[in-house]
Amino acid sequence: MTNTFLTVDEAKAFLATHPSVQWIDAFVLDMNGHPRGKRLRRDDLPGIAKGGMMMPGSVFIMDPRGNCIAETGRLWETGDPDYNFRILAGTLGPVSVDGGRFAQCVIVPEKDDPLDPRFVLATQQARLKASGYTPVAAVELEFYVTKPGPNGEFTLDIPPGVSRETDIPLTFQFDDMDALQAFNDDIYRIAEAQGLPVDALTQESGPSQFEINLKHCDDAVKAALDGLLLKRAVKAAARAHGLVATFMAKPHHDWAGSGMHIHMSIVDKAGANVFAGKPISPLFRNVLGGLKDTMADFMAVWAQSANAYRRYVPESYVSMAAHWGFNNRTVALRIPDQGGPATRVEHRVAGADANPYLVIAAILAGAAHGIAGKIDPGPEVNGNSEKLQTTPLPTTWTEALKQFEQSAVVREAFGADFQHVFTRLKETERANFERIVTSLDHLWYAHVA
């Protein structure tokens, strides 16, 4: 892929415009979508803009805790070499809290790396563009806000002023937003300073749960990056107010889960929405067919953690089968009640903790699969899709990883190297997670064993 890097003149101009900035966080987004990098001194920025900075290639084989996973075969066998990373143009921006002392920028490998999730998405976008189609995408993210514990540990302690009546969801109301308005203001202040196309804020069903939408973008790679940077903006705003924001898919078993919904359409070379029709176009039907046909193959992408699989429970607006329908929130592929240029699909399967680069890449891969095979999606679902007898998605981590590893669709779209490394990375994470004996083991089994 062709990247444009920050120039020395742009770096100097930024420093001149932002004299309060003393530190710049330069980070790459790993396979999990987590930022990893270095904190630069102000005066070092022009030099990094000119020549780049070295980072180990093992940054792409780290689990969420930061362990390099040897089972991928990309650690000791390679000698863990450094590679040069450059600052991606358009990503240097201030973090507009804490007196403006901090800024951030995204770094990417100077040479394309097949393990870089950004490269995986760019490849899928280029594949569609070569056929004359440009994907348009937008990210919606749900998250919870809590108070940290006395030593900074994560808790589910609801912030002051926010409703603690967990049996009375305040969905689409304003009380909790009013209580946390200063925090919300900072989210939007940071996002606007960084050029993130933030849209509406919504109070969701869980206690202190919210959703923020991003506006549609005709560059799917940028749309995914906007989603990742929005997460970081939300977390920075929370810290500034002594709070914690989490995008865990299911922070509490009795509370609503947090999802990542992707809105996607396709335009042709003239900018016309090729999904539009009466009510939808034949090509859109093929896209829906491809998304249905490949949804189970990419389940390990929609749900990339042990916690993410706890979100798939009945009657929670989280579909567990590959259905589609018009204006129906019980299906995985929802077509909102807007036609013409606004015709689109809302992909509702991924958890909020998923990596938007990979989520959108998988959606584009499914779309291309459907177009190439002229796959028909079958009839739309009316009413409750959960009442239908159908093949469910693999909603256990073991099943999902097995299907991801064996999938010819995944191999063709993401590449054999990525398929192997991601599977080994997540399979090792799964095994390590499941071997831990928890307090629940003691509570349920110690006295009855």
C-alpha positions as CSV (number, residue, x, y, z in Angstrom):
1,M,0.0,0.0,0.0
2,T,1.1,3.6,-0.5
3,N,1.5,5.6,2.7
4,T,2.1,9.3,3.0
5,F,4.4,10.2,5.9
6,L,4.6,13.3,8.1
7,T,7.2,15.8,6.8
8,V,9.8,17.6,8.8
9,D,8.1,21.0,7.9
10,E,4.7,19.6,9.1
11,A,6.3,18.5,12.4
12,K,7.9,21.9,13.0
13,A,4.7,23.7,12.1
14,F,2.7,21.6,14.5
15,L,5.2,22.4,17.4
16,A,5.0,26.1,16.6
17,T,1.2,26.0,16.6
18,H,1.1,24.0,19.9
19,P,3.8,25.5,22.2
20,S,2.3,23.8,25.3
21,V,2.9,20.3,23.8
22,Q,5.9,18.7,25.6
23,W,5.3,15.0,24.8
24,I,4.1,13.1,21.8
25,D,2.9,9.5,22.0
26,A,3.9,7.7,18.8
27,F,2.1,4.3,18.5
28,V,1.3,1.5,16.1
29,L,-2.0,-0.4,16.4
30,D,-1.3,-4.1,17.0
31,M,-3.4,-7.1,16.0
32,N,-5.7,-6.5,19.0
33,G,-6.1,-2.8,18.1
34,H,-4.1,-1.7,21.1
35,P,-1.7,1.2,20.8
36,R,2.0,0.3,21.4
37,G,4.9,2.7,20.9
38,K,7.1,5.4,22.5
39,R,6.6,8.7,24.2
40,L,8.8,11.3,22.4
41,R,10.2,14.5,23.7
42,R,9.0,17.6,21.9
43,D,12.4,18.4,20.3
44,D,12.7,14.8,19.0
45,L,9.7,15.1,16.7
46,P,11.3,16.6,13.6
47,G,14.1,14.0,13.7
48,I,11.5,11.2,13.9
49,A,9.5,12.8,11.1
50,K,12.7,12.8,8.9
51,G,14.1,9.3,9.5
52,G,11.5,7.3,11.4
53,M,11.9,5.3,14.6
54,M,12.7,1.6,15.2
55,M,10.3,-0.8,16.7
56,P,10.6,-4.6,17.0
57,G,8.5,-6.7,14.6
58,S,7.2,-8.6,17.5
59,V,4.8,-5.7,18.2
60,F,2.4,-7.6,15.9
61,I,2.6,-10.9,17.9
62,M,1.6,-9.5,21.3
63,D,-1.4,-10.6,23.3
64,P,-3.5,-8.0,25.2
65,R,-1.2,-8.2,28.2
66,G,1.9,-7.4,26.1
67,N,3.4,-10.9,26.0
68,C,5.1,-11.8,22.7
69,I,3.6,-15.1,21.7
70,A,6.4,-17.6,20.7
71,E,3.8,-20.1,19.4
72,T,3.3,-17.8,16.4
73,G,6.8,-18.9,15.1
74,R,7.7,-15.2,14.7
75,L,9.8,-14.6,17.8
76,W,12.9,-16.7,18.5
77,E,13.0,-18.0,14.9
78,T,13.4,-14.5,13.5
79,G,15.7,-13.0,16.1
80,D,13.0,-10.4,16.8
81,P,14.5,-7.8,14.5
82,D,13.7,-4.1,14.5
83,Y,11.9,-2.4,11.6
84,N,11.7,1.2,10.7
85,F,8.3,2.9,11.4
86,R,7.2,6.3,10.1
87,I,4.7,8.8,11.3
88,L,1.5,8.5,9.2
89,A,0.5,11.9,7.7
90,G,-2.7,13.4,9.1
91,T,-2.4,11.6,12.5
92,L,-0.4,14.1,14.5
93,G,-2.8,15.9,16.8
94,P,-3.1,17.4,20.3
95,V,-4.7,15.6,23.2
96,S,-6.7,18.5,24.5
97,V,-6.8,17.8,28.2
98,D,-4.3,18.1,31.0
99,G,-3.2,21.6,29.9
100,G,-2.4,20.5,26.4
101,R,0.9,18.9,27.4
102,F,0.4,15.9,25.2
103,A,0.0,15.0,21.5
104,Q,-0.1,11.8,19.6
105,C,0.6,10.3,16.2
106,V,0.2,7.0,14.5
107,I,3.2,5.1,13.2
108,V,3.2,2.4,10.5
109,P,5.9,0.1,9.1
110,E,7.9,1.9,6.4
111,K,7.6,-1.4,4.4
112,D,4.4,-3.3,4.1
113,D,4.0,-6.0,6.7
114,P,1.5,-8.8,6.1
115,L,0.9,-9.0,9.9
116,D,-0.1,-5.4,10.1
117,P,-3.9,-5.3,10.4
118,R,-4.0,-1.9,8.7
119,F,-2.3,-3.5,5.7
120,V,-4.9,-6.4,5.7
121,L,-7.7,-3.8,5.5
122,A,-5.9,-1.7,2.9
123,T,-5.6,-4.9,0.8
124,Q,-9.3,-5.6,0.9
125,Q,-10.1,-2.0,0.1
126,A,-7.8,-2.1,-2.9
127,R,-9.4,-5.3,-4.1
128,L,-12.8,-3.7,-4.3
129,K,-11.5,-0.5,-5.8
130,A,-9.8,-2.6,-8.6
131,S,-13.3,-3.7,-9.5
132,G,-14.6,-0.1,-9.6
133,Y,-16.1,0.0,-6.2
134,T,-15.2,2.2,-3.2
135,P,-16.4,1.1,0.2
136,V,-17.9,3.7,2.6
137,A,-17.9,2.9,6.3
138,A,-18.7,4.3,9.7
139,V,-18.0,2.9,13.2
140,E,-20.4,3.0,16.2
141,L,-18.9,2.2,19.6
142,E,-20.5,1.4,22.9
143,F,-18.7,1.7,26.2
144,Y,-19.0,2.0,30.0
145,V,-17.7,4.6,32.4
146,T,-16.7,3.6,35.9
147,K,-14.7,4.8,38.9
148,P,-11.3,3.3,39.4
149,G,-10.5,1.4,42.6
150,P,-8.2,2.8,45.3
151,N,-5.1,1.4,43.6
152,G,-6.3,2.1,40.1
153,E,-7.7,-1.4,39.5
154,F,-10.8,-1.8,37.4
155,T,-14.2,-1.8,39.2
156,L,-17.8,-1.5,38.3
157,D,-18.3,1.4,40.7
158,I,-20.8,3.7,39.0
159,P,-19.7,7.4,38.9
160,P,-21.4,10.0,41.2
161,G,-24.7,11.4,39.9
162,V,-25.3,8.4,37.5
163,S,-28.3,6.2,38.0
164,R,-27.6,3.1,40.1
165,E,-30.9,1.5,39.3
166,T,-29.6,-1.3,37.2
167,D,-33.2,-2.7,36.7
168,I,-34.3,0.6,35.2
169,P,-32.4,1.3,31.9
170,L,-32.4,4.9,31.0
171,T,-31.9,4.2,27.3
172,F,-32.1,7.3,25.1
173,Q,-32.6,9.5,28.1
174,F,-30.3,12.3,29.2
175,D,-29.8,12.0,33.0
176,D,-26.5,10.2,32.9
177,M,-25.2,12.3,30.1
178,D,-26.0,15.4,32.2
179,A,-24.1,14.0,35.2
180,L,-21.0,13.4,33.0
181,Q,-21.3,16.3,30.7
182,A,-17.8,17.7,31.5
183,F,-16.4,14.3,30.5
184,N,-18.5,14.2,27.3
185,D,-17.3,17.7,26.4
186,D,-13.7,16.6,26.6
187,I,-14.3,13.6,24.4
188,Y,-15.6,15.9,21.7
189,R,-12.9,18.5,22.3
190,I,-10.2,15.9,21.8
191,A,-11.9,14.3,18.8
192,E,-12.4,17.6,17.1
193,A,-8.8,18.7,17.6
194,Q,-7.7,15.4,16.0
195,G,-10.1,15.7,13.1
196,L,-12.3,12.7,14.1
197,P,-15.7,13.0,12.5
198,V,-17.7,12.4,15.7
199,D,-21.5,12.4,15.5
200,A,-24.2,11.8,18.1
201,L,-23.8,10.7,21.7
202,T,-26.4,8.3,23.1
203,Q,-27.2,7.0,26.6
204,E,-27.4,3.2,26.3
205,S,-29.1,0.5,28.4
206,G,-26.5,-0.3,30.9
207,P,-25.7,1.9,34.0
208,S,-23.2,4.6,32.7
209,Q,-23.1,3.0,29.3
210,F,-22.9,5.3,26.2
211,E,-22.6,5.1,22.4
212,I,-20.8,7.4,20.1
213,N,-21.2,7.3,16.3
214,L,-18.6,8.4,13.7
215,K,-19.7,9.8,10.4
216,H,-19.4,7.9,7.1
217,C,-16.1,8.0,5.3
218,D,-15.2,6.9,1.8
219,D,-11.9,5.6,2.9
220,A,-12.4,2.4,4.9
221,V,-8.9,2.4,6.3
222,K,-9.4,5.9,7.7
223,A,-12.8,4.9,9.0
224,A,-11.3,2.1,11.0
225,L,-8.4,4.3,12.3
226,D,-11.0,6.9,13.3
227,G,-12.7,4.2,15.4
228,L,-9.4,3.3,17.1
229,L,-8.5,6.9,17.8
230,L,-12.0,7.6,19.2
231,K,-11.4,4.8,21.8
232,R,-8.2,6.5,22.8
233,A,-10.0,9.9,23.0
234,V,-12.7,8.5,25.2
235,K,-10.1,6.9,27.5
236,A,-8.0,10.2,27.7
237,A,-11.1,12.2,28.6
238,A,-12.1,9.6,31.3
239,R,-8.6,9.8,32.9
240,A,-8.8,13.6,32.9
241,H,-11.9,13.3,35.1
242,G,-10.7,10.6,37.4
243,L,-12.8,8.0,35.6
244,V,-12.2,4.8,33.6
245,A,-13.8,4.1,30.2
246,T,-13.9,0.5,29.1
247,F,-14.8,-1.1,25.7
248,M,-15.1,-4.6,27.2
249,A,-17.8,-6.5,25.3
250,K,-19.5,-7.7,28.5
251,P,-18.3,-6.0,31.7
252,H,-21.1,-7.5,33.8
253,H,-23.1,-10.6,33.2
254,D,-26.4,-8.9,34.0
255,W,-25.7,-5.6,32.2
256,A,-26.1,-4.9,28.5
257,G,-23.0,-5.8,26.4
258,S,-21.1,-3.2,24.4
259,G,-20.9,-3.7,20.6
260,M,-19.2,-2.3,17.6
261,H,-21.6,-1.7,14.8
262,I,-20.2,-1.0,11.3
263,H,-22.3,0.8,8.7
264,M,-21.1,0.0,5.2
265,S,-22.1,0.9,1.6
266,I,-20.4,0.9,-1.7
267,V,-20.2,3.7,-4.3
268,D,-19.2,3.4,-8.0
269,K,-16.7,5.6,-9.8
270,A,-19.3,8.3,-10.3
271,G,-20.0,8.3,-6.5
272,A,-23.4,6.7,-6.8
273,N,-24.5,4.2,-4.1
274,V,-24.6,0.8,-5.8
275,F,-26.7,-0.6,-3.0
276,A,-29.7,1.6,-3.8
277,G,-32.7,0.0,-5.5
278,K,-36.3,-0.9,-5.0
279,P,-35.8,-1.6,-2.2
280,I,-32.2,-2.7,-2.8
281,S,-30.0,-3.5,-5.8
282,P,-29.1,-7.0,-7.0
283,L,-25.5,-6.3,-6.2
284,F,-26.5,-5.4,-2.6
285,R,-28.2,-8.8,-2.4
286,N,-24.9,-10.4,-3.5
287,V,-23.0,-8.5,-0.8
288,L,-25.5,-9.6,1.8
289,G,-25.1,-13.2,0.5
290,G,-21.4,-13.0,0.9
291,L,-21.6,-11.5,4.4
292,K,-23.9,-14.3,5.5
293,D,-21.8,-17.0,3.9
294,T,-18.6,-15.8,5.5
295,M,-19.8,-14.6,8.9
296,A,-18.9,-17.7,10.8
297,D,-15.5,-17.8,9.2
298,F,-14.6,-14.4,10.7
299,M,-16.2,-15.0,14.2
300,A,-12.7,-14.9,15.8
301,V,-12.5,-11.4,14.5
302,W,-15.9,-10.2,15.7
303,A,-15.1,-11.7,19.1
304,Q,-11.4,-11.5,19.8
305,S,-11.3,-12.2,23.5
306,A,-12.7,-14.6,26.1
307,N,-14.9,-11.9,27.5
308,A,-16.4,-11.1,24.0
309,Y,-18.1,-14.5,23.9
310,R,-20.1,-13.6,27.0
311,R,-22.0,-11.0,25.0
312,Y,-23.8,-13.6,22.8
313,V,-26.9,-14.2,24.9
314,P,-30.6,-14.4,23.8
315,E,-32.8,-11.3,23.7
316,S,-29.9,-8.9,23.9
317,Y,-29.9,-7.4,20.4
318,V,-26.9,-9.5,19.6
319,S,-27.6,-11.9,16.8
320,M,-26.1,-15.4,17.0
321,A,-26.9,-16.4,13.5
322,A,-26.3,-14.9,10.0
323,H,-29.7,-13.3,9.3
324,W,-30.5,-10.1,7.4
325,G,-33.6,-7.9,7.3
326,F,-35.0,-4.5,6.9
327,N,-35.1,-2.2,9.9
328,N,-34.8,-5.2,12.3
329,R,-32.5,-5.1,15.2
330,T,-32.7,-8.8,15.9
331,V,-30.6,-9.6,12.8
332,A,-26.9,-9.6,12.3
333,L,-27.2,-7.6,9.0
334,R,-29.7,-4.8,9.4
335,I,-30.7,-2.5,6.6
336,P,-31.8,0.8,8.2
337,D,-35.0,2.3,7.0
338,Q,-33.3,4.8,4.6
339,G,-33.1,4.4,0.9
340,G,-31.4,6.1,-2.1
341,P,-27.9,7.4,-1.4
342,A,-28.2,6.4,2.3
343,T,-28.8,2.7,1.6
344,R,-26.4,0.6,3.7
345,V,-26.0,-2.4,5.9
346,E,-25.4,-2.2,9.6
347,H,-23.1,-5.1,10.6
348,R,-24.1,-5.8,14.3
349,V,-22.0,-8.8,15.3
350,A,-18.6,-7.5,16.6
351,G,-17.9,-6.6,20.3
352,A,-16.7,-3.2,21.2
353,D,-13.3,-4.6,22.1
354,A,-12.7,-5.9,18.5
355,N,-10.1,-4.4,16.2
356,P,-11.9,-2.1,13.6
357,Y,-9.1,-2.7,11.1
358,L,-9.9,-6.4,11.1
359,V,-13.6,-6.1,11.5
360,I,-14.0,-3.9,8.4
361,A,-11.4,-6.0,6.5
362,A,-13.6,-9.1,7.2
363,I,-16.7,-7.2,6.1
364,L,-15.1,-6.1,2.8
365,A,-13.8,-9.7,2.3
366,G,-17.3,-11.0,2.7
367,A,-18.7,-8.4,0.4
368,A,-16.2,-9.3,-2.3
369,H,-16.9,-13.0,-1.8
370,G,-20.6,-12.4,-2.4
371,I,-20.1,-10.2,-5.5
372,A,-17.6,-12.7,-7.1
373,G,-19.9,-15.6,-6.4
374,K,-23.2,-13.8,-7.1
375,I,-24.4,-15.3,-3.8
376,D,-28.1,-14.8,-3.0
377,P,-28.8,-14.1,0.7
378,G,-32.2,-15.8,0.7
379,P,-35.3,-14.1,2.2
380,E,-35.1,-11.3,4.7
381,V,-36.2,-11.9,8.3
382,N,-39.3,-10.3,9.6
383,G,-39.9,-10.3,13.4
384,N,-37.7,-12.0,15.9
385,S,-34.8,-13.8,14.1
386,E,-34.1,-15.8,17.3
387,K,-37.2,-17.9,16.7
388,L,-35.9,-19.3,13.5
389,Q,-34.3,-22.7,13.2
390,T,-30.9,-22.2,11.6
391,T,-27.2,-22.9,11.9
392,P,-25.8,-20.7,14.7
393,L,-22.6,-18.8,14.6
394,P,-19.7,-20.4,16.5
395,T,-20.1,-18.6,19.8
396,T,-17.4,-20.4,21.7
397,W,-13.8,-19.2,21.3
398,T,-12.6,-22.7,20.5
399,E,-15.1,-23.2,17.7
400,A,-14.5,-19.8,16.3
401,L,-10.7,-20.2,16.1
402,K,-11.0,-23.6,14.6
403,Q,-13.2,-22.2,11.8
404,F,-11.0,-19.2,11.3
405,E,-7.9,-21.4,11.0
406,Q,-9.5,-23.8,8.5
407,S,-11.3,-21.2,6.4
408,A,-10.3,-20.9,2.7
409,V,-12.1,-17.5,2.6
410,V,-9.9,-16.2,5.5
411,R,-6.7,-17.5,3.9
412,E,-7.5,-15.9,0.5
413,A,-8.5,-12.6,2.0
414,F,-6.1,-12.1,4.9
415,G,-3.2,-14.2,3.7
416,A,-1.9,-17.5,5.0
417,D,0.7,-15.8,7.2
418,F,-1.8,-13.6,9.0
419,Q,-4.2,-16.5,9.3
420,H,-1.6,-18.7,11.0
421,V,-0.2,-16.0,13.3
422,F,-3.6,-14.7,14.4
423,T,-4.8,-18.2,15.2
424,R,-1.7,-19.1,17.2
425,L,-1.8,-15.7,19.0
426,K,-5.4,-16.1,20.0
427,E,-5.3,-19.9,20.7
428,T,-2.4,-19.3,23.1
429,E,-4.3,-16.4,24.8
430,R,-7.4,-18.7,25.1
431,A,-5.4,-21.5,26.7
432,N,-3.7,-19.1,29.1
433,F,-7.0,-17.6,30.1
434,E,-8.8,-20.9,30.6
435,R,-6.1,-22.4,32.8
436,I,-6.5,-19.7,35.5
437,V,-8.4,-20.9,38.6
438,T,-10.7,-18.1,39.7
439,S,-12.7,-17.2,42.8
440,L,-15.8,-18.5,41.0
441,D,-14.2,-22.0,40.9
442,H,-13.8,-21.9,44.7
443,L,-17.3,-20.5,45.2
444,W,-19.1,-23.1,43.1
445,Y,-17.0,-26.2,43.6
446,A,-14.6,-26.1,46.6
447,H,-17.2,-27.2,49.2
448,V,-19.1,-29.7,47.1
449,A,-16.1,-31.5,45.6
